[in-house]
Amino acid sequence: MLETATVNAGDNVVITGPGTIGLLALQLAKVAGANVVMVGTSEDTERLKLAKELGADGAIDVQQTKNVAEVIADSFGTDGADLVIECSGAAPAAKTLSDVARRGARFCQMGLYGKPVWFDQDAVCYKELVVTGTNATVTSSWIRALKLLVGGRIDAHRLISHRFSIRDWDKALDVMKNRAGVKVLLKPDLT
């Protein structure tokens, strides 16, 4: 999943969107040896806590932080992030990431907006950003992913916040609508 973004040991990485994909990206970046700051909103308070538990070096609520770029630069002790990964699918996140990316950084777009959004193309030029996107996987990554899961280097179980019987699908849907969990699992054998 992060192959297009090329995470290197020692990289300073900022990820927006502490949902399932963002939390998996966080864990993959940590496995690669990166320093990671997760960014979310006030609605993501519990997810940001989970990000810290999963190894994030920092977690920032953009609605409670006046200058996100300054906080991130201070966190890394440098002028910005080497790699920024957008997993939220929220248009303002792209602006936040272009602000916190250092000159020559890599920008990986994973989140889907569902509509055209404005993006500061001048930042791509001025900061010489390398922009990539990803929306799928390749078969060769499956074996690697399974090895990381089986070896305990990626903890997918922690992402399952709720389990429901399939008969309680309506309760599961309410949890998701209210953003009360990360991943909801429906199981036919639960009673």
DAMOHU-V243315 format. One record per residue. N is the residue number from 1. RES is the residue in one letter. PSI is psi in whole degrees, 0 to 359 (999 if undefined). Layout:
# DAMOHU-V243315
n->{N | N}
res->{RES | RES}
psi->{PSI | PSI}
This chain:
# DAMOHU-V243315
n->{1 | 2 | 3 | 4 | 5 | 6 | 7 | 8 | 9 | 10 | 11 | 12 | 13 | 14 | 15 | 16 | 17 | 18 | 19 | 20 | 21 | 22 | 23 | 24 | 25 | 26 | 27 | 28 | 29 | 30 | 31 | 32 | 33 | 34 | 35 | 36 | 37 | 38 | 39 | 40 | 41 | 42 | 43 | 44 | 45 | 46 | 47 | 48 | 49 | 50 | 51 | 52 | 53 | 54 | 55 | 56 | 57 | 58 | 59 | 60 | 61 | 62 | 63 | 64 | 65 | 66 | 67 | 68 | 69 | 70 | 71 | 72 | 73 | 74 | 75 | 76 | 77 | 78 | 79 | 80 | 81 | 82 | 83 | 84 | 85 | 86 | 87 | 88 | 89 | 90 | 91 | 92 | 93 | 94 | 95 | 96 | 97 | 98 | 99 | 100 | 101 | 102 | 103 | 104 | 105 | 106 | 107 | 108 | 109 | 110 | 111 | 112 | 113 | 114 | 115 | 116 | 117 | 118 | 119 | 120 | 121 | 122 | 123 | 124 | 125 | 126 | 127 | 128 | 129 | 130 | 131 | 132 | 133 | 134 | 135 | 136 | 137 | 138 | 139 | 140 | 141 | 142 | 143 | 144 | 145 | 146 | 147 | 148 | 149 | 150 | 151 | 152 | 153 | 154 | 155 | 156 | 157 | 158 | 159 | 160 | 161 | 162 | 163 | 164 | 165 | 166 | 167 | 168 | 169 | 170 | 171 | 172 | 173 | 174 | 175 | 176 | 177 | 178 | 179 | 180 | 181 | 182 | 183 | 184 | 185 | 186 | 187 | 188 | 189 | 190 | 191}
res->{M | L | E | T | A | T | V | N | A | G | D | N | V | V | I | T | G | P | G | T | I | G | L | L | A | L | Q | L | A | K | V | A | G | A | N | V | V | M | V | G | T | S | E | D | T | E | R | L | K | L | A | K | E | L | G | A | D | G | A | I | D | V | Q | Q | T | K | N | V | A | E | V | I | A | D | S | F | G | T | D | G | A | D | L | V | I | E | C | S | G | A | A | P | A | A | K | T | L | S | D | V | A | R | R | G | A | R | F | C | Q | M | G | L | Y | G | K | P | V | W | F | D | Q | D | A | V | C | Y | K | E | L | V | V | T | G | T | N | A | T | V | T | S | S | W | I | R | A | L | K | L | L | V | G | G | R | I | D | A | H | R | L | I | S | H | R | F | S | I | R | D | W | D | K | A | L | D | V | M | K | N | R | A | G | V | K | V | L | L | K | P | D | L | T}
psi->{318 | 7 | 321 | 337 | 344 | 83 | 127 | 151 | 133 | 353 | 147 | 117 | 137 | 131 | 129 | 139 | 85 | 44 | 196 | 309 | 316 | 319 | 328 | 318 | 320 | 310 | 321 | 319 | 321 | 320 | 324 | 351 | 19 | 159 | 130 | 133 | 128 | 137 | 134 | 193 | 180 | 332 | 342 | 18 | 310 | 323 | 324 | 323 | 316 | 322 | 316 | 317 | 330 | 2 | 0 | 138 | 343 | 157 | 127 | 130 | 110 | 336 | 345 | 7 | 124 | 316 | 91 | 317 | 320 | 317 | 318 | 317 | 318 | 320 | 319 | 345 | 33 | 185 | 5 | 190 | 146 | 329 | 132 | 137 | 120 | 110 | 0 | 328 | 18 | 122 | 319 | 338 | 324 | 319 | 315 | 314 | 322 | 331 | 323 | 349 | 137 | 171 | 130 | 7 | 167 | 135 | 116 | 123 | 113 | 323 | 147 | 132 | 335 | 2 | 162 | 141 | 157 | 138 | 135 | 90 | 333 | 324 | 326 | 316 | 307 | 323 | 358 | 48 | 144 | 113 | 127 | 164 | 163 | 141 | 12 | 184 | 166 | 151 | 324 | 337 | 342 | 315 | 317 | 316 | 316 | 321 | 319 | 321 | 310 | 323 | 357 | 12 | 338 | 129 | 90 | 334 | 323 | 341 | 341 | 105 | 335 | 144 | 131 | 152 | 150 | 335 | 340 | 33 | 328 | 323 | 319 | 319 | 322 | 319 | 315 | 318 | 323 | 4 | 38 | 349 | 186 | 296 | 129 | 132 | 128 | 126 | 130 | 335 | 0 | 143 | 999}
